[in-house]
Amino acid sequence: MKTVLGYLRPHAGRVAAGAAIKFTAAVLELILPLLLAEVIDELVPAGDTAAIWRTGGWMSLLALGAVGCNITANRMAAWVSMEMTRVLRQDLYRRIQGLSCTQADQFSPSSLVSRLTNDTYNVHQMFDKVQRGGIRAPMLVLGGLILTFLLEPSLALVQLAVSLLTFLTITLVTRRGIPHYTRAQAAVDTVVRILRENAAGVRVVKALACQVRERDRFDTANQAQRQAEAQAGQVMALANPITDLLLNAGLILVVLVGALRVNAGLMPPGQIVAFMTYFTLIQSATLGLSKVFVKVSKGAASARRIQEVLLAPEQQRQTAPLPAGGGFLGMDRVTFSYQGAKPDVEEASFLLRQGGMLGILGPTGSGKSTLTALLLRLYDADRGVVWVGGMDVKAQDRRALQSRFGVVFQSDDLIRGTVYENISFLRNLPRPAVGAAARTAQAWPFISQLPQGLDTPLDLGGANLSGGQRQRLLIARALADRPEILILDNADSALDYSTAAALRQALRRDFPCTTLVIISERVSAVREADCILVLENGRIDAQGCHDALMASCRRYQRMAKLQMGGDVG
C-alpha cells in the first residue's frame, strides 16, 4: 500500500490545497446551525424582521460559499486522482513489460490485465473518494462535536456516544469486507482469462461447435465472481442500516432530553433545533465516511495486488559472465524446467559459428521452442551456460541481447493496421526496407495484388488473409530490421513446399551473414543446416549435419524417409 500511496507525493500541494478548501467548506456548514439557533431564540421573539432578513442573507452566502468550496475541492480531487492513476497505470504497464516470462506465468496474463484495468480503477475511486469525503466528513464530525459540547454538554454526550458506536460499526464492517473484496478481485481474474481465451480462439470455438460449453464455462466463472461480490456486498451492506438505526435512536434521545431541559428552563428551544441539525450533519458525515471505507476496502485490496507486481524482484539482472565454450551461438550442459520439477530441457550442448544455420528437429513437446526461449533469455537456465555472440547471455543487457534477434514464434499474430504497419511493427522502418523484407519472405507477390499494396488495412489477427499469407508477413516483420540472428519457429508450417524452398533460397541469398535458427518438424526445412539437433523428451538425441545424421541416427533416418521418400540424399 505504501508504494501506491507514494504516487500522491508529487501532488501533495494540490491535495493540501484541496484539504484546506474542504476545511473552509466544513467551517461554513458548521456555522449555519448557530445562526439558525440565534434566529429562533433571539430575533424571532424580538420581532426584528430586518435582522432576520440580514441573518438569512448571511446564511445564504455561507451556504453558497460552502457549495462553491466543495465544487472546487471536488474538481481538484478528481484531477489528482486521474493524474495519479495515469502515472500508476503507466508504471504498472512498464513493470509488466519488464517481468521475466517466469514471473508473467506466475501472475498469469488474465490477472495482469485485471490489475492493469480493474484494480487501477478501484485505486482511482479510492483516492477520489478519500479526498472528497475522507477530509470533509471527519472535519464535520469533529467540528460538530466540539460545537455541541460548547452549546450543551449533556446532549453532546449523546451525540458522542452515537458517533463512537457508528465509527466502531464502520471499522468492524470494513475489516471484514477487505478479504471478501480480495477474493472478488481474484474471481475477476478468472472471468478475464476465460474472456481472453474465447476472444482469441473464437474460430476454434465456432468450428468445433463449442459455444454452449464455453457459455457454460463463462457462466460458471461469472456466477463465482457474482457470489464473491455478493458476499463482500452483504458484509458492507450492514454499515448503512446500523448507522441509520443509531441516527434515529440518537435523534429520539436528543429530542427527549432537549424537551425535558427546555421545559425545565435549562436551555432555549433554538438550541434543540441547532442540536438536531448538528446531529443530522454529523451522522450524514459518518454515513459518508462509511462509503469512503467501502471504496477504501476495495481500493486497498487492489492496491496490494498492484504492489505485488510493482515490487516483483528483478529476476534477470546482468551477472558476471561464465566461461563460454567457443562459437558464436551455443549451450553447455543446459538444464531448464518451467515448473521446477521434471526438466523440459536437460543437458543440452551445441556450438554454431557466426553466419551458420542451426536446425532443431523433433516432435511436439520435445523442447524445441524452449531452446530458443533460453537463447533469447526469456527464461534463465537452471544450470549450464547459454551464450550469444560468444558471451554468456546473463552478462548481457537483456534488451540489447534481444535486439540482435529477429523471431517468428508459433503463436505470433498480426495487429489491426496496414500491411506496412504490421511489417514495420512500431519501428518506423523505411518503406524500401519493408518492401525488401517482403520480397525475401515471399510475401510481395500477394501484397502487390492487394487493393492498396502496403497500405492495405488488415483485420485483427490478419483475419482477412490466409494462413500462409499471415506467416509470410510475420517472416517479413522479423527480416525488416536485418537481424544478426534469425529464429524461425515452425514459421513455414502453413507454406507449401515450393514456397518454403523459395524462402530458404532467398534467405541464403539476401541474408548471407545472418545466423539462422530454424525449428521445424520437417526434415526438408533443416536438411541444409550446418548443425541439426534431433530432440526427444527435452534431450538432444543426436546432432550433426544431414549426411552425418542419415548415417548415424535411426530416428532422423525414419523421419527423413517418412517425409521425403527416396529423396533423402
C-alpha positions as CSV (number, residue, x, y, z in Angstrom):
1,M,0.0,0.0,0.0
2,K,2.9,2.4,0.8
3,T,4.2,2.1,-2.8
4,V,0.8,3.1,-4.3
5,L,0.4,5.9,-1.7
6,G,3.7,7.3,-2.9
7,Y,2.1,8.2,-6.2
8,L,0.3,11.0,-4.3
9,R,3.5,12.6,-3.3
10,P,4.0,14.8,-6.4
11,H,0.5,16.2,-5.9
12,A,0.9,16.9,-2.2
13,G,0.4,20.7,-2.8
14,R,-2.9,20.2,-4.6
15,V,-4.0,17.6,-2.0
16,A,-3.2,20.1,0.8
17,A,-5.0,23.0,-1.0
18,G,-8.0,20.8,-1.6
19,A,-8.0,19.8,2.1
20,A,-7.8,23.5,3.1
21,I,-10.8,24.3,0.8
22,K,-12.7,21.4,2.2
23,F,-11.9,22.6,5.7
24,T,-13.3,26.0,4.8
25,A,-16.5,24.5,3.4
26,A,-16.9,22.4,6.6
27,V,-16.5,25.5,8.8
28,L,-19.1,27.4,6.8
29,E,-21.5,24.4,7.1
30,L,-20.9,24.3,10.9
31,I,-21.7,28.0,11.3
32,L,-25.2,27.7,9.8
33,P,-26.9,25.9,12.7
34,L,-25.5,28.5,15.1
35,L,-27.1,31.3,13.1
36,L,-30.4,29.3,12.9
37,A,-30.4,29.0,16.7
38,E,-29.8,32.7,17.0
39,V,-32.8,33.5,14.7
40,I,-35.1,31.2,16.7
41,D,-34.0,32.2,20.2
42,E,-33.3,35.9,19.8
43,L,-34.5,37.5,16.6
44,V,-38.0,35.9,16.2
45,P,-39.0,36.6,19.9
46,A,-37.8,40.2,19.4
47,G,-39.7,40.6,16.2
48,D,-36.7,42.1,14.5
49,T,-37.6,41.5,10.8
50,A,-34.7,43.4,9.4
51,A,-32.2,41.4,11.5
52,I,-33.9,38.2,10.4
53,W,-33.5,39.1,6.8
54,R,-29.9,40.1,7.3
55,T,-29.1,36.9,9.1
56,G,-30.9,34.9,6.5
57,G,-28.8,36.6,3.8
58,W,-25.6,35.7,5.6
59,M,-26.8,32.1,5.9
60,S,-27.5,32.1,2.1
61,L,-24.0,33.4,1.4
62,L,-22.4,30.9,3.8
63,A,-24.4,28.1,2.1
64,L,-23.3,29.3,-1.4
65,G,-19.7,29.6,-0.2
66,A,-19.8,26.0,1.1
67,V,-21.2,24.8,-2.2
68,G,-18.5,26.7,-4.2
69,C,-15.7,25.4,-2.0
70,N,-16.9,21.8,-2.2
71,I,-17.2,22.0,-6.0
72,T,-13.7,23.5,-6.3
73,A,-12.2,20.9,-4.0
74,N,-14.0,18.0,-5.7
75,R,-12.7,19.1,-9.1
76,M,-9.1,19.2,-7.7
77,A,-9.6,15.8,-6.1
78,A,-10.8,14.4,-9.5
79,W,-7.8,15.8,-11.3
80,V,-5.3,14.5,-8.7
81,S,-6.9,11.1,-8.8
82,M,-6.9,10.8,-12.6
83,E,-3.4,12.0,-12.9
84,M,-2.1,9.8,-10.1
85,T,-3.9,6.8,-11.7
86,R,-2.5,7.6,-15.1
87,V,1.1,7.5,-13.8
88,L,0.4,4.4,-11.7
89,R,-1.1,2.6,-14.7
90,Q,1.8,3.7,-16.9
91,D,4.4,2.4,-14.4
92,L,2.5,-0.8,-13.8
93,Y,2.4,-1.4,-17.6
94,R,6.1,-0.8,-17.8
95,R,6.8,-3.1,-14.9
96,I,4.7,-5.8,-16.6
97,Q,6.8,-5.3,-19.7
98,G,9.9,-5.9,-17.6
99,L,8.7,-9.0,-15.9
100,S,10.5,-12.2,-16.7
101,C,8.5,-14.8,-18.5
102,T,8.6,-16.9,-15.3
103,Q,7.0,-14.1,-13.3
104,A,4.4,-13.4,-16.1
105,D,3.5,-17.1,-15.9
106,Q,3.2,-16.9,-12.1
107,F,0.9,-13.9,-12.2
108,S,-1.0,-15.2,-15.3
109,P,-1.9,-12.9,-18.3
110,S,-5.5,-12.6,-17.2
111,S,-4.5,-11.4,-13.7
112,L,-2.1,-8.8,-15.1
113,V,-4.9,-7.5,-17.4
114,S,-7.2,-7.3,-14.4
115,R,-4.6,-5.5,-12.3
116,L,-3.9,-3.0,-15.1
117,T,-7.6,-2.2,-15.7
118,N,-10.0,-3.1,-12.9
119,D,-7.5,-2.7,-10.0
120,T,-6.2,0.7,-11.1
121,Y,-9.8,1.9,-11.4
122,N,-10.5,0.8,-7.9
123,V,-7.4,2.6,-6.6
124,H,-8.6,5.7,-8.6
125,Q,-12.0,5.5,-6.9
126,M,-10.4,5.1,-3.5
127,F,-8.2,8.2,-3.8
128,D,-11.0,10.3,-5.3
129,K,-13.4,9.3,-2.5
130,V,-10.8,9.8,0.2
131,Q,-10.1,13.3,-1.0
132,R,-13.7,14.2,-1.3
133,G,-15.3,12.6,1.7
134,G,-12.4,11.4,3.7
135,I,-11.4,15.0,4.5
136,R,-14.8,16.7,4.8
137,A,-16.5,14.1,6.8
138,P,-14.0,13.9,9.7
139,M,-14.0,17.7,9.9
140,L,-17.7,17.9,10.2
141,V,-17.8,15.1,12.8
142,L,-15.0,16.7,14.9
143,G,-16.2,20.3,14.5
144,G,-19.8,19.3,15.2
145,L,-18.9,17.5,18.4
146,I,-16.8,20.5,19.6
147,L,-19.6,22.9,19.0
148,T,-22.3,20.7,20.6
149,F,-20.1,20.4,23.7
150,L,-19.8,24.1,23.8
151,L,-23.6,24.5,23.5
152,E,-24.9,21.8,25.8
153,P,-22.5,19.1,27.2
154,S,-25.3,16.7,28.3
155,L,-26.7,16.5,24.8
156,A,-23.2,16.4,23.3
157,L,-22.6,13.2,25.3
158,V,-25.5,11.5,23.5
159,Q,-24.0,12.7,20.2
160,L,-20.5,11.4,21.1
161,A,-21.9,8.0,22.1
162,V,-23.8,7.6,18.9
163,S,-20.8,8.7,16.8
164,L,-18.4,6.3,18.6
165,L,-20.8,3.4,18.0
166,T,-21.2,4.4,14.4
167,F,-17.4,4.6,13.9
168,L,-16.9,1.2,15.6
169,T,-19.6,-0.4,13.3
170,I,-17.9,1.0,10.2
171,T,-14.4,-0.1,11.3
172,L,-15.6,-3.7,12.1
173,V,-17.5,-4.0,8.9
174,T,-14.6,-2.7,6.8
175,R,-12.1,-5.1,8.4
176,R,-14.4,-8.0,7.4
177,G,-15.0,-6.6,4.0
178,I,-11.4,-6.3,2.7
179,P,-10.7,-10.1,2.5
180,H,-14.0,-10.5,0.6
181,Y,-13.0,-7.9,-2.0
182,T,-9.6,-9.5,-2.4
183,R,-11.4,-12.8,-3.3
184,A,-13.7,-10.9,-5.6
185,Q,-10.8,-9.5,-7.5
186,A,-9.3,-12.9,-7.9
187,A,-12.6,-14.1,-9.3
188,V,-12.5,-11.2,-11.8
189,D,-9.1,-12.6,-13.0
190,T,-10.8,-15.9,-13.9
191,V,-13.6,-14.1,-15.8
192,V,-11.0,-12.1,-17.8
193,R,-8.9,-15.2,-18.5
194,I,-11.9,-17.1,-20.0
195,L,-13.0,-14.0,-21.9
196,R,-9.5,-13.7,-23.4
197,E,-9.4,-17.3,-24.3
198,N,-12.7,-17.1,-26.1
199,A,-11.9,-13.9,-27.9
200,A,-8.5,-15.4,-29.1
201,G,-10.0,-18.7,-30.1
202,V,-13.4,-17.7,-31.4
203,R,-12.8,-19.5,-34.7
204,V,-11.9,-22.7,-33.0
205,V,-14.9,-22.5,-30.7
206,K,-17.2,-22.0,-33.6
207,A,-15.5,-24.6,-35.8
208,L,-15.9,-27.3,-33.1
209,A,-19.4,-26.1,-32.1
210,C,-18.3,-25.5,-28.5
211,Q,-20.3,-22.3,-28.0
212,V,-22.6,-23.9,-25.4
213,R,-19.8,-25.4,-23.4
214,E,-17.9,-22.1,-23.5
215,R,-21.0,-20.2,-22.4
216,D,-21.4,-22.6,-19.5
217,R,-17.8,-22.2,-18.6
218,F,-18.1,-18.4,-18.7
219,D,-21.4,-18.5,-16.8
220,T,-19.8,-20.6,-14.0
221,A,-16.9,-18.1,-13.7
222,N,-19.3,-15.2,-13.8
223,Q,-21.5,-16.7,-11.2
224,A,-18.5,-17.3,-8.9
225,Q,-17.5,-13.7,-9.4
226,R,-21.0,-12.5,-8.6
227,Q,-21.1,-14.6,-5.4
228,A,-17.8,-13.2,-4.3
229,E,-19.0,-9.7,-4.9
230,A,-22.3,-10.5,-3.2
231,Q,-20.5,-11.8,-0.1
232,A,-18.5,-8.6,0.0
233,G,-21.6,-6.5,-0.6
234,Q,-23.5,-8.4,2.2
235,V,-20.8,-7.6,4.7
236,M,-20.5,-3.9,3.7
237,A,-24.3,-3.5,3.5
238,L,-24.5,-3.9,7.2
239,A,-23.0,-0.4,7.7
240,N,-25.9,1.7,6.4
241,P,-28.8,0.1,8.3
242,I,-26.9,0.0,11.6
243,T,-25.8,3.7,11.3
244,D,-29.4,4.6,10.3
245,L,-30.7,2.9,13.4
246,L,-28.1,4.7,15.5
247,L,-29.0,8.0,13.9
248,N,-32.7,7.6,14.6
249,A,-32.1,6.4,18.1
250,G,-29.8,9.4,18.7
251,L,-32.4,11.9,17.3
252,I,-35.0,10.5,19.6
253,L,-32.7,10.8,22.6
254,V,-31.8,14.4,21.7
255,V,-35.4,15.4,21.3
256,L,-36.4,13.8,24.6
257,V,-33.5,15.1,26.7
258,G,-33.8,18.5,24.9
259,A,-37.5,18.8,25.5
260,L,-37.1,18.0,29.2
261,R,-34.4,20.6,29.6
262,V,-36.4,23.3,27.7
263,N,-39.4,22.6,30.0
264,A,-37.1,22.9,33.0
265,G,-35.9,26.3,31.6
266,L,-32.3,25.0,31.3
267,M,-31.9,25.7,27.6
268,P,-33.6,27.7,24.8
269,P,-35.7,26.0,22.1
270,G,-33.4,27.1,19.3
271,Q,-30.6,25.0,20.7
272,I,-32.7,21.9,20.2
273,V,-33.0,22.8,16.5
274,A,-29.3,23.5,16.3
275,F,-28.5,20.2,18.0
276,M,-30.8,18.3,15.7
277,T,-29.1,20.0,12.7
278,Y,-25.7,19.2,14.0
279,F,-26.7,15.6,14.8
280,T,-28.0,15.1,11.3
281,L,-24.9,16.8,9.8
282,I,-22.6,14.6,11.9
283,Q,-24.4,11.4,11.2
284,S,-24.6,12.2,7.5
285,A,-20.9,12.8,7.5
286,T,-20.4,9.5,9.3
287,L,-22.5,7.7,6.7
288,G,-20.4,9.4,4.0
289,L,-17.4,8.1,5.9
290,S,-18.8,4.6,5.6
291,K,-19.0,5.0,1.8
292,V,-15.4,6.1,1.9
293,F,-14.5,3.0,3.8
294,V,-16.2,0.8,1.2
295,K,-14.1,2.4,-1.5
296,V,-11.0,2.1,0.7
297,S,-11.8,-1.6,1.2
298,K,-11.9,-2.3,-2.5
299,G,-9.0,0.1,-3.2
300,A,-6.7,-1.4,-0.5
301,A,-7.3,-4.9,-1.9
302,S,-6.5,-3.7,-5.4
303,A,-3.5,-1.6,-4.2
304,R,-2.0,-4.7,-2.7
305,R,-2.4,-6.6,-5.9
306,I,-0.8,-3.8,-7.9
307,Q,2.0,-3.5,-5.4
308,E,2.8,-7.2,-5.8
309,V,3.6,-6.5,-9.5
310,L,5.4,-3.2,-8.9
311,L,7.7,-4.7,-6.2
312,A,8.3,-8.0,-8.0
313,P,12.0,-8.6,-7.9
314,E,14.2,-8.2,-11.0
315,Q,14.9,-11.8,-11.8
316,Q,17.1,-11.3,-14.9
317,R,19.9,-9.0,-13.8
318,Q,23.2,-8.9,-15.5
319,T,25.7,-11.2,-13.8
320,A,29.4,-11.9,-14.0
321,P,29.9,-14.0,-17.2
322,L,30.6,-17.7,-17.0
323,P,33.2,-19.1,-19.4
324,A,31.7,-19.7,-22.9
325,G,32.6,-22.7,-24.8
326,G,33.6,-21.0,-28.1
327,G,31.5,-20.4,-31.1
328,F,29.0,-17.6,-31.8
329,L,25.9,-19.3,-30.5
330,G,25.7,-22.2,-28.2
331,M,24.9,-24.0,-24.9
332,D,26.9,-26.0,-22.5
333,R,25.1,-28.7,-20.4
334,V,22.0,-26.5,-20.1
335,T,19.1,-27.8,-18.0
336,F,15.8,-25.9,-17.5
337,S,12.4,-26.6,-16.1
338,Y,9.3,-24.3,-16.3
339,Q,7.7,-25.6,-13.1
340,G,10.9,-26.5,-11.2
341,A,10.1,-30.3,-11.4
342,K,10.8,-32.5,-14.4
343,P,13.3,-30.8,-16.7
344,D,11.9,-29.5,-20.0
345,V,15.4,-29.3,-21.4
346,E,18.2,-31.5,-20.0
347,E,22.0,-31.4,-20.5
348,A,21.7,-29.5,-23.9
349,S,25.0,-28.7,-25.6
350,F,25.8,-27.4,-29.1
351,L,28.0,-24.9,-31.0
352,L,27.3,-22.8,-34.0
353,R,29.6,-20.4,-35.9
354,Q,28.5,-16.9,-36.9
355,G,26.5,-16.9,-40.1
356,G,25.8,-20.6,-39.7
357,M,22.5,-22.4,-39.8
358,L,21.1,-24.4,-36.9
359,G,18.2,-26.8,-37.4
360,I,16.2,-28.0,-34.4
361,L,14.1,-31.1,-35.2
362,G,11.8,-33.1,-33.0
363,P,8.2,-34.0,-32.3
364,T,5.7,-31.7,-30.5
365,G,6.7,-31.2,-26.8
366,S,10.3,-32.2,-27.3
367,G,11.7,-28.9,-26.1
368,K,12.4,-27.2,-29.4
369,S,10.8,-23.8,-28.6
370,T,12.3,-23.9,-25.1
371,L,15.8,-23.9,-26.6
372,T,15.1,-20.6,-28.4
373,A,13.4,-19.1,-25.3
374,L,16.7,-19.7,-23.5
375,L,18.8,-18.2,-26.3
376,L,16.5,-15.1,-26.2
377,R,16.8,-15.1,-22.4
378,L,13.0,-15.1,-22.0
379,Y,13.9,-17.6,-19.3
380,D,17.2,-18.3,-17.4
381,A,18.7,-21.8,-17.4
382,D,18.6,-23.6,-14.1
383,R,22.1,-25.0,-14.8
384,G,24.7,-24.6,-17.6
385,V,25.7,-21.7,-19.8
386,V,23.9,-20.2,-22.8
387,W,25.9,-17.8,-24.9
388,V,25.1,-15.5,-27.8
389,G,27.9,-13.6,-29.7
390,G,30.4,-15.6,-27.7
391,M,29.2,-14.1,-24.4
392,D,27.1,-15.6,-21.6
393,V,23.6,-14.2,-22.0
394,K,23.3,-13.5,-18.3
395,A,26.2,-11.0,-18.6
396,Q,24.4,-9.1,-21.4
397,D,21.8,-6.4,-21.2
398,R,18.5,-8.2,-21.9
399,R,17.2,-5.5,-24.3
400,A,20.5,-5.3,-26.2
401,L,20.6,-9.0,-26.4
402,Q,17.1,-9.4,-27.7
403,S,17.6,-6.6,-30.2
404,R,20.1,-8.8,-32.1
405,F,17.3,-11.3,-32.9
406,G,14.6,-11.4,-35.4
407,V,12.0,-14.0,-34.3
408,V,8.9,-15.6,-35.6
409,F,7.1,-17.7,-32.9
410,Q,4.5,-20.3,-33.4
411,S,1.8,-18.2,-31.8
412,D,2.7,-14.8,-33.3
413,D,-0.2,-12.7,-34.6
414,L,-0.8,-9.6,-36.7
415,I,-2.2,-6.3,-35.3
416,R,-5.1,-4.3,-36.7
417,G,-3.4,-1.9,-39.1
418,T,-1.9,-1.7,-42.6
419,V,0.4,-4.3,-44.1
420,Y,3.3,-1.7,-43.7
421,E,2.4,-1.2,-40.1
422,N,2.4,-4.9,-39.4
423,I,5.9,-5.4,-41.0
424,S,7.4,-2.3,-39.6
425,F,5.8,-3.0,-36.2
426,L,6.2,0.4,-34.5
427,R,9.9,0.7,-35.6
428,N,9.2,3.4,-38.3
429,L,11.3,1.4,-40.8
430,P,11.7,2.9,-44.3
431,R,9.3,1.6,-46.9
432,P,12.1,0.2,-49.2
433,A,13.4,-1.9,-46.3
434,V,9.9,-3.2,-45.7
435,G,9.4,-4.0,-49.4
436,A,12.8,-5.8,-49.5
437,A,11.9,-7.9,-46.4
438,A,8.5,-8.8,-48.0
439,R,10.3,-9.9,-51.2
440,T,12.7,-12.2,-49.2
441,A,9.7,-13.6,-47.2
442,Q,7.9,-14.4,-50.5
443,A,5.1,-12.1,-49.4
444,W,5.5,-9.5,-52.2
445,P,3.5,-11.4,-54.9
446,F,0.3,-11.3,-52.9
447,I,1.0,-7.8,-51.3
448,S,1.3,-6.3,-54.8
449,Q,-2.1,-7.7,-55.7
450,L,-3.8,-6.2,-52.6
451,P,-6.1,-3.2,-53.4
452,Q,-3.7,-0.7,-51.7
453,G,-0.5,-2.7,-51.6
454,L,1.5,-2.0,-48.4
455,D,-1.3,0.4,-47.3
456,T,-4.0,-2.2,-47.3
457,P,-5.7,-2.4,-43.9
458,L,-5.7,-5.8,-42.1
459,D,-8.2,-7.1,-39.6
460,L,-7.1,-8.0,-36.1
461,G,-5.0,-11.2,-36.3
462,G,-4.9,-10.9,-40.1
463,A,-8.3,-12.5,-40.3
464,N,-8.7,-11.3,-43.9
465,L,-5.6,-13.2,-45.0
466,S,-4.9,-16.9,-45.5
467,G,-2.6,-18.8,-43.1
468,G,0.3,-18.8,-45.5
469,Q,-0.1,-15.1,-46.2
470,R,-0.1,-14.3,-42.5
471,Q,3.0,-16.4,-41.9
472,R,4.9,-14.7,-44.7
473,L,4.1,-11.3,-43.3
474,L,5.4,-12.4,-39.9
475,I,8.6,-13.6,-41.5
476,A,8.9,-10.2,-43.3
477,R,8.4,-8.5,-39.9
478,A,11.4,-10.5,-38.5
479,L,13.6,-9.7,-41.5
480,A,12.8,-6.0,-41.9
481,D,15.3,-4.7,-39.4
482,R,18.1,-7.1,-40.8
483,P,18.7,-9.0,-37.6
484,E,22.0,-10.5,-36.6
485,I,20.3,-13.8,-35.7
486,L,17.0,-15.0,-37.2
487,I,14.9,-17.6,-35.4
488,L,12.0,-19.2,-37.3
489,D,9.9,-21.4,-35.1
490,N,7.7,-23.5,-37.4
491,A,7.4,-20.4,-39.5
492,D,6.8,-22.3,-42.7
493,S,4.2,-24.7,-41.4
494,A,1.5,-23.1,-43.4
495,L,3.6,-22.7,-46.6
496,D,3.6,-25.2,-49.5
497,Y,6.8,-27.0,-50.2
498,S,7.7,-24.8,-53.2
499,T,7.2,-21.5,-51.3
500,A,9.1,-22.8,-48.3
501,A,12.0,-23.8,-50.6
502,A,12.0,-20.4,-52.3
503,L,12.0,-18.8,-48.9
504,R,15.1,-20.7,-47.8
505,Q,16.9,-19.9,-51.0
506,A,16.0,-16.2,-50.6
507,L,17.3,-16.2,-47.0
508,R,20.7,-17.6,-48.2
509,R,20.9,-15.0,-51.0
510,D,19.7,-11.9,-49.1
511,F,21.0,-12.6,-45.6
512,P,24.3,-14.5,-46.1
513,C,25.8,-13.2,-42.8
514,T,22.8,-13.8,-40.6
515,T,22.9,-16.7,-38.2
516,L,19.8,-18.7,-38.8
517,V,18.0,-21.0,-36.3
518,I,15.1,-23.0,-37.9
519,I,12.8,-25.0,-35.7
520,S,10.6,-27.5,-37.6
521,E,9.1,-30.9,-37.7
522,R,10.0,-31.1,-41.4
523,V,13.4,-32.6,-42.4
524,S,13.3,-30.7,-45.6
525,A,13.3,-27.4,-43.7
526,V,16.6,-28.2,-41.8
527,R,18.5,-30.5,-44.1
528,E,20.8,-27.8,-45.3
529,A,21.7,-26.7,-41.8
530,D,25.3,-26.8,-40.6
531,C,24.2,-28.4,-37.4
532,I,20.9,-30.2,-36.8
533,L,19.7,-31.0,-33.3
534,V,17.4,-34.0,-33.0
535,L,15.4,-33.6,-29.8
536,E,13.4,-36.2,-27.9
537,N,11.8,-35.5,-24.5
538,G,13.9,-32.5,-23.8
539,R,17.3,-34.2,-24.6
540,I,19.4,-33.8,-27.7
541,D,19.3,-37.3,-29.0
542,A,21.8,-36.6,-31.8
543,Q,23.4,-33.7,-33.6
544,G,25.3,-33.1,-36.8
545,C,24.8,-32.3,-40.5
546,H,22.2,-34.0,-42.6
547,D,24.6,-36.6,-44.1
548,A,26.1,-37.4,-40.7
549,L,22.7,-37.9,-39.2
550,M,21.5,-40.1,-42.1
551,A,24.5,-42.3,-41.4
552,S,24.3,-42.5,-37.6
553,C,20.8,-41.6,-36.2
554,R,17.9,-44.0,-36.8
555,R,15.3,-41.6,-35.6
556,Y,16.4,-39.0,-38.1
557,Q,16.5,-41.7,-40.8
558,R,12.9,-42.7,-40.1
559,M,11.7,-39.1,-40.2
560,A,13.5,-38.4,-43.4
561,K,12.2,-41.5,-45.2
562,L,8.7,-40.9,-44.0
563,Q,8.6,-37.3,-45.1
564,M,10.8,-37.3,-48.2
565,G,10.6,-40.8,-49.5
566,G,13.5,-41.6,-51.7
567,D,14.8,-38.0,-52.0
568,V,16.8,-38.1,-48.8
569,G,20.4,-37.9,-50.1
